[in-house]
Amino acid sequence: MFIISGCGEGEAPSSGASESAAPAAPVEPELPSVEIDFTEYEILMDARVPAGPVILRLANRGFEEHNLILVRVESDSTVWETEGRLNPGERRAITFDLEAGEYRAICDFSGHEGRGMVVDFLVEEKTPSGGADDG
């Protein structure tokens, strides 16, 4: 037998109501994720990345150690780099706030940059969904 206690005078729960006993904590929106894979000798990632807070998901899928440096092209300045190298098979997730603009991702470990481990990408401002009207 299933007994429901604590309900008000015959009131049915509203549709979509949570059945958890504890009050729901405010849910923060999940941050966009950027997958960055390292192989010999490539950095594989999307050419366009959203501006603002993102999760960089680094994965060394190669057999050598790699690192990552993010350079802002306009100022030719390093804005972020890994703490130490990523070992083969290692994964890391880093939360980072990216400003809109042109960037370059580089692995400069042991001459890897000269072997092709450089990729340019664009960080674009987020546009509101359904905000633009074409007519």
N, C-alpha and C positions, 0 to 999 in steps of 0.2 A: 504494500500500500504506500502511496506517495502522498505525503502531507506537506502542505505549504503553510508555514506559520509566519506571522508578522505582516500579513497583507491587510490593507485597510478594508473597511466595510464593503466587501464584495468587489473591490476595484480590481480590474484586470491589469497586468503590467502593460505599459505602452509598448508598441512594436519597436524593436531595436533597443530595448532596455537591456542593460547588462545584468547578468545573473550572478556576478561575483559578489562575495560578501563584503569585501573591502571597497571603500570609495576609490574610483579610478583616479590615478595620478594624471596630471596633464601630460599629454603625449607630444613630444617635440618632433617636428618633421624630420624624417631621415635625410641626411646630407647626400648630395650627389656623390657618386663614386667614380674615380678615374683609375682604370686598370692600366698598369705600366709593367710590361714584361721585358725581361732581359734575356737575350740569347747571344750566341757568338755570331756575328758582331752587330747586333741590332737592338734598338729600343723600340718596342712595339706599343703604340698607344694611339688614341684618337687624335685627329688633327684639330679638332675643336673641343674645347673644354669650357664648362660654365664658370663664370666669375663668382666670387664669394667663397664661403667655406665649402671645402670638398674633402673627401677622404681619398688620399692617394694610396692605392693598393699595389705595392711593389712585389714582384715575384721574379726571383732569379731562376729561370728555366734552363740556364746554360750549365756548363761544366767548369767555368772559371768564376772568380770573384768579380763583382761589379759594384759600382757606386752610381749615384745620381746627383747631378748639379742642375738646378734650374736657373737660367739666366734670362733676365729681362732684356730683350733685343734693343729696345729704344735707348737704354742707358748703358748697355753692355755690363750690367752689374749682376752679381750672383745674389739671388733672393732666397735660396734655400739649397741645402745639400744634406745628404744622408750622414748620419753619425756612424762612421766606420763603413766597411764594405758589407755587401750582402754575399753570403756564402752560397754555393750551389744548392738549390732547393729551398733556400730561405725565402720567407714572405714577411712583409711588414705592412702595417696600415698606419698612416700618418694623417692627421687632420691639419689642413693648411688653408689659409685664406688667400685666394688668388685675385689680384686686380686685373681688370680687362687690359688686354694688350697682346703683343707678340712675344713669345718665349722660345727658348731653345733648351731642350733636355740633352744632357751630355753625360756619358760615362767616360771619365778621364783616367781611369785606373789602367796602369801598365800599357799606355799607348792605344787604348781602345777607341778613343776619339778619332784618331787618325785611321782607324780600320773601319770606320763607318758608324760608330755608336753615337750619332748626333741626330736629333730630330727636331724640327721646328713645329710649333703648335700655336694656335690662337685661342686666347681666353676671351670669351664673349659675355657681355652682360646678359642676364636672364631677361626674357621678355614675358610679360604677363600672358597667361594662357587665355585665349579667346578675347583679348583686349583690343585687337585691331579690327577695324571695320573696313571692308574693301569697297563699300558702295556709298 
